[in-house]
């Protein structure tokens, strides 16, 4: 599994459009069997700073299969206006250090 992290610094006043467009683009992530999960997070301190976290089954599933699919063109058309606002785009390998709690603090 690979975690793709894309960090954005969105121009002031474009935050709502960015979130709306990513919401539409998410349809094409959902359609990909190689996309395991995704989450768009906004900074609590700087409201125009975002991180998009996408879990892929593999780098190949993302870079060779999804990026060469018709759905990628549709996805990219929606997020392309924000491409020049990317601060970082990187794939990370998942390590064995992980934890998750359910509501109420149970693991």
N, CA, C and O atoms as CSV, one atom per row, in Angstrom:
chain,resi,resn,atom,element,x,y,z
A,1,UNK,N,N,0.843,-1.169,0.000
A,1,UNK,CA,C,0.000,0.000,0.000
A,1,UNK,C,C,0.896,1.242,0.000
A,1,UNK,O,O,1.968,1.253,0.606
A,2,UNK,N,N,0.437,2.281,-0.688
A,2,UNK,CA,C,1.162,3.546,-0.824
A,2,UNK,C,C,0.239,4.678,-0.376
A,2,UNK,O,O,-0.949,4.684,-0.697
A,3,UNK,N,N,0.793,5.627,0.361
A,3,UNK,CA,C,0.041,6.816,0.750
A,3,UNK,C,C,0.567,7.993,-0.056
A,3,UNK,O,O,1.738,8.358,0.050
A,4,UNK,N,N,-0.300,8.576,-0.852
A,4,UNK,CA,C,0.046,9.785,-1.600
A,4,UNK,C,C,-0.412,10.982,-0.772
A,4,UNK,O,O,-1.566,11.053,-0.348
A,5,UNK,N,N,0.499,11.910,-0.552
A,5,UNK,CA,C,0.162,13.138,0.162
A,5,UNK,C,C,0.407,14.310,-0.776
A,5,UNK,O,O,1.505,14.486,-1.305
A,6,UNK,N,N,-0.632,15.104,-0.972
A,6,UNK,CA,C,-0.533,16.308,-1.799
A,6,UNK,C,C,-0.875,17.484,-0.890
A,6,UNK,O,O,-1.991,17.582,-0.379
A,7,UNK,N,N,0.088,18.366,-0.695
A,7,UNK,CA,C,-0.133,19.542,0.155
A,7,UNK,C,C,-0.333,20.768,-0.727
A,7,UNK,O,O,0.443,21.022,-1.649
A,8,UNK,N,N,-1.380,21.519,-0.431
A,8,UNK,CA,C,-1.749,22.706,-1.202
A,8,UNK,C,C,-1.730,23.949,-0.323
A,8,UNK,O,O,-2.029,23.888,0.869
A,9,UNK,N,N,-1.377,25.066,-0.923
A,9,UNK,CA,C,-1.607,26.386,-0.340
A,9,UNK,C,C,-2.504,27.108,-1.338
A,9,UNK,O,O,-2.032,27.605,-2.360
A,10,UNK,N,N,-3.788,27.163,-1.039
A,10,UNK,CA,C,-4.802,27.676,-1.959
A,10,UNK,C,C,-4.867,29.197,-1.854
A,10,UNK,O,O,-4.795,29.761,-0.762
A,11,UNK,N,N,-5.004,29.845,-2.996
A,11,UNK,CA,C,-5.115,31.310,-3.028
A,11,UNK,C,C,-6.325,31.750,-2.208
A,11,UNK,O,O,-7.378,31.113,-2.238
A,12,UNK,N,N,-6.156,32.842,-1.483
A,12,UNK,CA,C,-7.244,33.374,-0.657
A,12,UNK,C,C,-8.511,33.560,-1.486
A,12,UNK,O,O,-8.474,34.073,-2.604
A,13,UNK,N,N,-9.621,33.135,-0.916
A,13,UNK,CA,C,-10.911,33.281,-1.574
A,13,UNK,C,C,-11.287,32.116,-2.470
A,13,UNK,O,O,-12.414,32.070,-2.964
A,14,UNK,N,N,-10.370,31.159,-2.701
A,14,UNK,CA,C,-10.659,30.017,-3.570
A,14,UNK,C,C,-10.901,28.726,-2.790
A,14,UNK,O,O,-11.053,27.658,-3.383
A,15,UNK,N,N,-10.936,28.826,-1.469
A,15,UNK,CA,C,-11.062,27.631,-0.640
A,15,UNK,C,C,-12.366,26.872,-0.906
A,15,UNK,O,O,-12.347,25.648,-1.039
A,16,UNK,N,N,-13.482,27.573,-0.983
A,16,UNK,CA,C,-14.772,26.905,-1.216
A,16,UNK,C,C,-14.800,26.215,-2.568
A,16,UNK,O,O,-15.307,25.099,-2.687
A,17,UNK,N,N,-14.259,26.871,-3.592
A,17,UNK,CA,C,-14.218,26.269,-4.924
A,17,UNK,C,C,-13.316,25.039,-4.930
A,17,UNK,O,O,-13.646,24.022,-5.540
A,18,UNK,N,N,-12.183,25.135,-4.253
A,18,UNK,CA,C,-11.248,24.010,-4.151
A,18,UNK,C,C,-11.939,22.796,-3.530
A,18,UNK,O,O,-11.862,21.691,-4.067
A,19,UNK,N,N,-12.607,23.003,-2.410
A,19,UNK,CA,C,-13.296,21.894,-1.749
A,19,UNK,C,C,-14.423,21.338,-2.615
A,19,UNK,O,O,-14.613,20.123,-2.675
A,20,UNK,N,N,-15.162,22.203,-3.276
A,20,UNK,CA,C,-16.255,21.748,-4.147
A,20,UNK,C,C,-15.715,20.934,-5.315
A,20,UNK,O,O,-16.263,19.885,-5.654
A,21,UNK,N,N,-14.635,21.419,-5.932
A,21,UNK,CA,C,-14.067,20.709,-7.080
A,21,UNK,C,C,-13.457,19.372,-6.667
A,21,UNK,O,O,-13.586,18.385,-7.391
A,22,UNK,N,N,-12.800,19.330,-5.518
A,22,UNK,CA,C,-12.268,18.048,-5.042
A,22,UNK,C,C,-13.405,17.099,-4.689
A,22,UNK,O,O,-13.287,15.890,-4.887
A,23,UNK,N,N,-14.503,17.634,-4.168
A,23,UNK,CA,C,-15.669,16.799,-3.891
A,23,UNK,C,C,-16.199,16.135,-5.153
A,23,UNK,O,O,-16.593,14.969,-5.126
A,24,UNK,N,N,-16.211,16.873,-6.253
A,24,UNK,CA,C,-16.637,16.306,-7.545
A,24,UNK,C,C,-15.601,15.319,-8.071
A,24,UNK,O,O,-15.954,14.258,-8.584
A,25,UNK,N,N,-14.329,15.667,-7.945
A,25,UNK,CA,C,-13.249,14.809,-8.449
A,25,UNK,C,C,-13.192,13.482,-7.698
A,25,UNK,O,O,-12.738,12.476,-8.243
A,26,UNK,N,N,-13.649,13.478,-6.456
A,26,UNK,CA,C,-13.615,12.263,-5.639
A,26,UNK,C,C,-14.410,11.126,-6.273
A,26,UNK,O,O,-14.129,9.955,-6.020
A,27,UNK,N,N,-15.391,11.464,-7.086
A,27,UNK,CA,C,-16.173,10.434,-7.796
A,27,UNK,C,C,-15.254,9.517,-8.600
A,27,UNK,O,O,-15.494,8.313,-8.689
A,28,UNK,N,N,-14.209,10.088,-9.180
A,28,UNK,CA,C,-13.311,9.309,-10.025
A,28,UNK,C,C,-12.299,8.523,-9.200
A,28,UNK,O,O,-11.794,7.499,-9.659
A,29,UNK,N,N,-11.998,8.985,-7.997
A,29,UNK,CA,C,-11.201,8.178,-7.074
A,29,UNK,C,C,-12.029,6.981,-6.615
A,29,UNK,O,O,-11.525,5.859,-6.550
A,30,UNK,N,N,-13.300,7.224,-6.298
A,30,UNK,CA,C,-14.197,6.140,-5.883
A,30,UNK,C,C,-14.310,5.059,-6.953
A,30,UNK,O,O,-14.432,3.876,-6.634
A,31,UNK,N,N,-14.269,5.461,-8.210
A,31,UNK,CA,C,-14.436,4.517,-9.313
A,31,UNK,C,C,-13.205,3.641,-9.529
A,31,UNK,O,O,-13.300,2.589,-10.162
A,32,UNK,N,N,-12.063,4.056,-9.017
A,32,UNK,CA,C,-10.830,3.296,-9.228
A,32,UNK,C,C,-10.698,2.175,-8.204
A,32,UNK,O,O,-10.750,2.430,-7.001
A,33,UNK,N,N,-10.529,0.935,-8.664
A,33,UNK,CA,C,-10.311,-0.160,-7.713
A,33,UNK,C,C,-8.954,-0.051,-7.012
A,33,UNK,O,O,-8.715,-0.737,-6.018
A,34,UNK,N,N,-8.077,0.793,-7.517
A,34,UNK,CA,C,-6.739,0.950,-6.934
A,34,UNK,C,C,-6.710,1.983,-5.812
A,34,UNK,O,O,-5.765,2.013,-5.024
A,35,UNK,N,N,-7.728,2.824,-5.732
A,35,UNK,CA,C,-7.820,3.823,-4.660
A,35,UNK,C,C,-8.548,3.180,-3.482
A,35,UNK,O,O,-9.720,2.819,-3.587
A,36,UNK,N,N,-7.845,3.041,-2.368
A,36,UNK,CA,C,-8.408,2.379,-1.195
A,36,UNK,C,C,-9.131,3.344,-0.270
A,36,UNK,O,O,-10.120,2.978,0.366
A,37,UNK,N,N,-8.644,4.569,-0.193
A,37,UNK,CA,C,-9.296,5.584,0.636
A,37,UNK,C,C,-8.718,6.946,0.281
A,37,UNK,O,O,-7.668,7.047,-0.352
A,38,UNK,N,N,-9.421,7.984,0.699
A,38,UNK,CA,C,-8.918,9.349,0.506
A,38,UNK,C,C,-9.547,10.245,1.557
A,38,UNK,O,O,-10.616,9.957,2.094
A,39,UNK,N,N,-8.856,11.336,1.832
A,39,UNK,CA,C,-9.361,12.312,2.801
A,39,UNK,C,C,-8.716,13.655,2.491
A,39,UNK,O,O,-7.503,13.740,2.299
A,40,UNK,N,N,-9.527,14.697,2.443
A,40,UNK,CA,C,-9.032,16.060,2.286
A,40,UNK,C,C,-9.098,16.727,3.655
A,40,UNK,O,O,-10.160,16.795,4.272
A,41,UNK,N,N,-7.948,17.220,4.125
A,41,UNK,CA,C,-7.874,17.867,5.435
A,41,UNK,C,C,-7.458,19.321,5.261
A,41,UNK,O,O,-6.644,19.651,4.397
A,42,UNK,N,N,-8.028,20.182,6.092
A,42,UNK,CA,C,-7.706,21.612,6.067
A,42,UNK,C,C,-6.996,21.978,7.370
A,42,UNK,O,O,-7.353,21.479,8.437
A,43,UNK,N,N,-6.013,22.833,7.280
A,43,UNK,CA,C,-5.294,23.297,8.464
A,43,UNK,C,C,-6.240,24.038,9.402
A,43,UNK,O,O,-7.081,24.821,8.958
A,44,UNK,N,N,-6.098,23.788,10.683
A,44,UNK,CA,C,-6.885,24.521,11.667
A,44,UNK,C,C,-6.339,25.918,11.908
A,44,UNK,O,O,-7.027,26.778,12.457
A,45,UNK,N,N,-5.107,26.135,11.497
A,45,UNK,CA,C,-4.441,27.412,11.729
A,45,UNK,C,C,-4.517,28.324,10.508
A,45,UNK,O,O,-4.819,29.511,10.625
A,46,UNK,N,N,-4.240,27.756,9.338
A,46,UNK,CA,C,-4.280,28.516,8.078
A,46,UNK,C,C,-5.347,27.885,7.190
A,46,UNK,O,O,-5.128,26.817,6.619
A,47,UNK,N,N,-6.488,28.533,7.074
A,47,UNK,CA,C,-7.660,27.941,6.422
A,47,UNK,C,C,-7.489,27.713,4.921
A,47,UNK,O,O,-8.345,27.089,4.294
A,48,UNK,N,N,-6.404,28.205,4.338
A,48,UNK,CA,C,-6.180,27.974,2.909
A,48,UNK,C,C,-5.080,26.936,2.672
A,48,UNK,O,O,-4.612,26.779,1.544
A,49,UNK,N,N,-4.667,26.232,3.722
A,49,UNK,CA,C,-3.658,25.172,3.604
A,49,UNK,C,C,-4.363,23.822,3.744
A,49,UNK,O,O,-5.088,23.592,4.712
A,50,UNK,N,N,-4.147,22.934,2.774
A,50,UNK,CA,C,-4.821,21.638,2.722
A,50,UNK,C,C,-3.819,20.513,2.514
A,50,UNK,O,O,-2.714,20.716,2.011
A,51,UNK,N,N,-4.244,19.313,2.919
A,51,UNK,CA,C,-3.507,18.092,2.604
A,51,UNK,C,C,-4.512,17.076,2.077
A,51,UNK,O,O,-5.520,16.795,2.725
A,52,UNK,N,N,-4.233,16.529,0.899
A,52,UNK,CA,C,-5.038,15.455,0.332
A,52,UNK,C,C,-4.266,14.170,0.558
A,52,UNK,O,O,-3.123,14.037,0.120
A,53,UNK,N,N,-4.896,13.221,1.244
A,53,UNK,CA,C,-4.266,11.941,1.560
A,53,UNK,C,C,-5.009,10.857,0.796
A,53,UNK,O,O,-6.212,10.673,0.981
A,54,UNK,N,N,-4.296,10.143,-0.057
A,54,UNK,CA,C,-4.918,9.101,-0.869
A,54,UNK,C,C,-4.141,7.807,-0.673
A,54,UNK,O,O,-2.931,7.763,-0.895
A,55,UNK,N,N,-4.839,6.753,-0.256
A,55,UNK,CA,C,-4.219,5.433,-0.144
A,55,UNK,C,C,-4.463,4.671,-1.439
A,55,UNK,O,O,-5.599,4.520,-1.889
A,56,UNK,N,N,-3.375,4.199,-2.023
A,56,UNK,CA,C,-3.427,3.396,-3.244
A,56,UNK,C,C,-2.960,1.982,-2.922
A,56,UNK,O,O,-2.164,1.777,-2.006
A,57,UNK,N,N,-3.456,1.015,-3.677
A,57,UNK,CA,C,-3.013,-0.360,-3.448
A,57,UNK,C,C,-1.534,-0.535,-3.782
A,57,UNK,O,O,-0.859,-1.388,-3.206
A,58,UNK,N,N,-1.027,0.282,-4.723
A,58,UNK,CA,C,0.385,0.231,-5.112
A,58,UNK,C,C,0.712,1.480,-5.918
A,58,UNK,O,O,-0.183,2.165,-6.413
A,59,UNK,N,N,1.995,1.766,-6.043
A,59,UNK,CA,C,2.410,2.886,-6.893
A,59,UNK,C,C,2.018,2.603,-8.336
A,59,UNK,O,O,1.601,3.510,-9.056
A,60,UNK,N,N,2.149,1.351,-8.762
A,60,UNK,CA,C,1.774,0.975,-10.124
A,60,UNK,C,C,0.281,1.191,-10.360
A,60,UNK,O,O,-0.114,1.692,-11.413
A,61,UNK,N,N,-0.545,0.817,-9.389
A,61,UNK,CA,C,-1.991,1.014,-9.518
A,61,UNK,C,C,-2.355,2.472,-9.698
A,61,UNK,O,O,-3.305,2.799,-10.408
A,62,UNK,N,N,-1.601,3.347,-9.057
A,62,UNK,CA,C,-1.847,4.776,-9.192
A,62,UNK,C,C,-1.231,5.327,-10.469
A,62,UNK,O,O,-1.927,5.889,-11.315
A,63,UNK,N,N,0.094,5.159,-10.600
A,63,UNK,CA,C,0.833,5.847,-11.662
A,63,UNK,C,C,0.637,5.244,-13.045
A,63,UNK,O,O,0.639,5.966,-14.043
A,64,UNK,N,N,0.468,3.931,-13.113
A,64,UNK,CA,C,0.359,3.302,-14.428
A,64,UNK,C,C,-1.074,2.973,-14.827
A,64,UNK,O,O,-1.433,3.078,-15.999
A,65,UNK,N,N,-1.891,2.578,-13.860
A,65,UNK,CA,C,-3.264,2.197,-14.212
A,65,UNK,C,C,-4.205,3.403,-14.125
A,65,UNK,O,O,-4.817,3.781,-15.124
A,66,UNK,N,N,-4.323,4.008,-12.939
A,66,UNK,CA,C,-5.260,5.129,-12.789
A,66,UNK,C,C,-4.888,6.293,-13.697
A,66,UNK,O,O,-5.753,6.852,-14.370
A,67,UNK,N,N,-3.615,6.662,-13.724
A,67,UNK,CA,C,-3.220,7.828,-14.526
A,67,UNK,C,C,-3.378,7.611,-16.026
A,67,UNK,O,O,-3.383,8.581,-16.784
A,68,UNK,N,N,-3.505,6.376,-16.467
A,68,UNK,CA,C,-3.729,6.093,-17.883
A,68,UNK,C,C,-5.182,5.737,-18.178
A,68,UNK,O,O,-5.507,5.307,-19.285
A,69,UNK,N,N,-6.049,5.916,-17.197
A,69,UNK,CA,C,-7.464,5.593,-17.383
A,69,UNK,C,C,-8.235,6.836,-17.826
A,69,UNK,O,O,-7.786,7.959,-17.596
A,70,UNK,N,N,-9.391,6.639,-18.461
A,70,UNK,CA,C,-10.244,7.780,-18.821
A,70,UNK,C,C,-10.678,8.585,-17.592
A,70,UNK,O,O,-10.872,9.798,-17.684
A,71,UNK,N,N,-10.830,7.923,-16.449
A,71,UNK,CA,C,-11.246,8.631,-15.235
A,71,UNK,C,C,-10.198,9.628,-14.758
A,71,UNK,O,O,-10.546,10.641,-14.151
A,72,UNK,N,N,-8.922,9.361,-15.022
A,72,UNK,CA,C,-7.895,10.312,-14.586
A,72,UNK,C,C,-8.061,11.645,-15.306
A,72,UNK,O,O,-7.917,12.700,-14.689
A,73,UNK,N,N,-8.357,11.614,-16.588
A,73,UNK,CA,C,-8.560,12.858,-17.333
A,73,UNK,C,C,-9.690,13.685,-16.747
A,73,UNK,O,O,-9.589,14.908,-16.656
A,74,UNK,N,N,-10.758,13.024,-16.353
A,74,UNK,CA,C,-11.899,13.714,-15.746
A,74,UNK,C,C,-11.534,14.245,-14.361
A,74,UNK,O,O,-11.900,15.364,-14.000
A,75,UNK,N,N,-10.812,13.436,-13.591
A,75,UNK,CA,C,-10.346,13.854,-12.270
A,75,UNK,C,C,-9.438,15.075,-12.395
A,75,UNK,O,O,-9.632,16.075,-11.704
A,76,UNK,N,N,-8.453,14.986,-13.275
A,76,UNK,CA,C,-7.457,16.052,-13.396
A,76,UNK,C,C,-8.075,17.350,-13.907
A,76,UNK,O,O,-7.649,18.434,-13.509
A,77,UNK,N,N,-9.069,17.253,-14.781
A,77,UNK,CA,C,-9.727,18.464,-15.288
A,77,UNK,C,C,-10.328,19.280,-14.140
A,77,UNK,O,O,-10.353,20.509,-14.198
A,78,UNK,N,N,-10.806,18.602,-13.110
A,78,UNK,CA,C,-11.415,19.298,-11.972
A,78,UNK,C,C,-10.378,19.903,-11.021
A,78,UNK,O,O,-10.622,20.959,-10.438
A,79,UNK,N,N,-9.235,19.251,-10.861
A,79,UNK,CA,C,-8.236,19.747,-9.901
A,79,UNK,C,C,-7.114,20.548,-10.562
A,79,UNK,O,O,-6.309,21.169,-9.868
A,80,UNK,N,N,-7.055,20.540,-11.876
A,80,UNK,CA,C,-5.982,21.237,-12.602
A,80,UNK,C,C,-5.873,22.724,-12.257
A,80,UNK,O,O,-4.753,23.227,-12.174
A,81,UNK,N,N,-6.973,23.453,-12.052
A,81,UNK,CA,C,-6.840,24.878,-11.714
A,81,UNK,C,C,-6.020,25.130,-10.441
A,81,UNK,O,O,-5.553,26.247,-10.218
A,82,UNK,N,N,-5.849,24.108,-9.618
A,82,UNK,CA,C,-5.128,24.256,-8.351
A,82,UNK,C,C,-3.735,23.630,-8.396
A,82,UNK,O,O,-3.019,23.623,-7.395
A,83,UNK,N,N,-3.357,23.107,-9.560
A,83,UNK,CA,C,-2.093,22.378,-9.696
A,83,UNK,C,C,-0.889,23.242,-9.329
A,83,UNK,O,O,0.054,22.756,-8.705
A,84,UNK,N,N,-0.915,24.516,-9.711
A,84,UNK,CA,C,0.228,25.393,-9.415
A,84,UNK,C,C,0.266,25.818,-7.948
A,84,UNK,O,O,1.184,26.528,-7.538
A,85,UNK,N,N,-0.716,25.397,-7.154
A,85,UNK,CA,C,-0.751,25.721,-5.728
A,85,UNK,C,C,-0.253,24.553,-4.867
A,85,UNK,O,O,-0.328,24.602,-3.639
A,86,UNK,N,N,0.257,23.500,-5.525
A,86,UNK,CA,C,0.790,22.339,-4.809
A,86,UNK,C,C,2.145,22.693,-4.212
A,86,UNK,O,O,3.023,23.219,-4.895
A,87,UNK,N,N,2.297,22.397,-2.930
A,87,UNK,CA,C,3.576,22.588,-2.242
A,87,UNK,C,C,4.385,21.293,-2.196
A,87,UNK,O,O,5.616,21.322,-2.206
A,88,UNK,N,N,3.696,20.171,-2.146
A,88,UNK,CA,C,4.351,18.866,-2.093
A,88,UNK,C,C,3.411,17.831,-2.681
A,88,UNK,O,O,2.203,17.870,-2.446
A,89,UNK,N,N,3.970,16.908,-3.445
A,89,UNK,CA,C,3.228,15.747,-3.932
A,89,UNK,C,C,4.203,14.580,-3.868
A,89,UNK,O,O,5.202,14.549,-4.586
A,90,UNK,N,N,3.900,13.618,-2.996
A,90,UNK,CA,C,4.861,12.548,-2.731
A,90,UNK,C,C,4.132,11.261,-2.386
A,90,UNK,O,O,3.048,11.283,-1.803
A,91,UNK,N,N,4.742,10.135,-2.755
A,91,UNK,CA,C,4.257,8.822,-2.337
A,91,UNK,C,C,5.071,8.367,-1.130
A,91,UNK,O,O,6.295,8.498,-1.110
A,92,UNK,N,N,4.390,7.839,-0.140
A,92,UNK,CA,C,5.036,7.327,1.064
A,92,UNK,C,C,4.671,5.858,1.231
A,92,UNK,O,O,3.526,5.465,1.010
A,93,UNK,N,N,5.651,5.054,1.623
A,93,UNK,CA,C,5.393,3.656,1.943
A,93,UNK,C,C,4.896,3.573,3.380
A,93,UNK,O,O,5.417,4.252,4.265
A,94,UNK,N,N,3.902,2.748,3.603
A,94,UNK,CA,C,3.332,2.569,4.930
A,94,UNK,C,C,4.272,1.684,5.753
A,94,UNK,O,O,4.736,0.650,5.272
A,95,UNK,N,N,4.544,2.086,6.976
A,95,UNK,CA,C,5.367,1.285,7.881
A,95,UNK,C,C,4.460,0.478,8.803
A,95,UNK,O,O,3.236,0.534,8.687
A,96,UNK,N,N,5.064,-0.267,9.711
A,96,UNK,CA,C,4.292,-1.067,10.665
A,96,UNK,C,C,3.838,-0.268,11.880
A,96,UNK,O,O,3.121,-0.799,12.728
A,97,UNK,N,N,4.234,0.983,11.981
A,97,UNK,CA,C,3.841,1.816,13.120
A,97,UNK,C,C,2.498,2.458,12.794
A,97,UNK,O,O,2.402,3.343,11.943
A,98,UNK,N,N,1.461,1.990,13.493
A,98,UNK,CA,C,0.112,2.461,13.185
A,98,UNK,C,C,-0.784,2.224,14.390
A,98,UNK,O,O,-0.560,1.291,15.162
A,99,UNK,N,N,-1.763,3.036,14.548
A,99,UNK,CA,C,-2.754,2.853,15.594
A,99,UNK,C,C,-4.027,3.582,15.215
A,99,UNK,O,O,-3.994,4.578,14.493
A,100,UNK,N,N,-5.131,3.087,15.699
A,100,UNK,CA,C,-6.407,3.728,15.423
A,100,UNK,C,C,-7.351,3.399,16.568
A,100,UNK,O,O,-7.435,2.254,17.012
A,101,UNK,N,N,-8.050,4.404,17.034
A,101,UNK,CA,C,-9.024,4.212,18.101
A,101,UNK,C,C,-10.430,4.432,17.565
A,101,UNK,O,O,-10.656,5.242,16.666
A,102,UNK,N,N,-11.353,3.700,18.131
A,102,UNK,CA,C,-12.765,3.906,17.836
A,102,UNK,C,C,-13.281,5.000,18.755
A,102,UNK,O,O,-12.602,5.388,19.706
A,103,UNK,N,N,-14.460,5.491,18.481
A,103,UNK,CA,C,-15.079,6.476,19.377
A,103,UNK,C,C,-15.137,5.882,20.779
A,103,UNK,O,O,-15.494,4.716,20.943
A,104,UNK,N,N,-14.799,6.654,21.764
A,104,UNK,CA,C,-14.778,6.156,23.133
A,104,UNK,C,C,-13.408,5.656,23.557
A,104,UNK,O,O,-13.232,5.236,24.701
A,105,UNK,N,N,-12.435,5.693,22.652
A,105,UNK,CA,C,-11.070,5.337,22.998
A,105,UNK,C,C,-10.701,3.879,22.834
A,105,UNK,O,O,-9.568,3.506,23.138
A,106,UNK,N,N,-11.612,3.034,22.363
A,106,UNK,CA,C,-11.297,1.614,22.173
A,106,UNK,C,C,-10.493,1.415,20.902
A,106,UNK,O,O,-10.685,2.122,19.913
A,107,UNK,N,N,-9.596,0.450,20.940
A,107,UNK,CA,C,-8.802,0.084,19.745
A,107,UNK,C,C,-9.409,-1.115,19.078
A,107,UNK,O,O,-8.896,-1.582,18.061
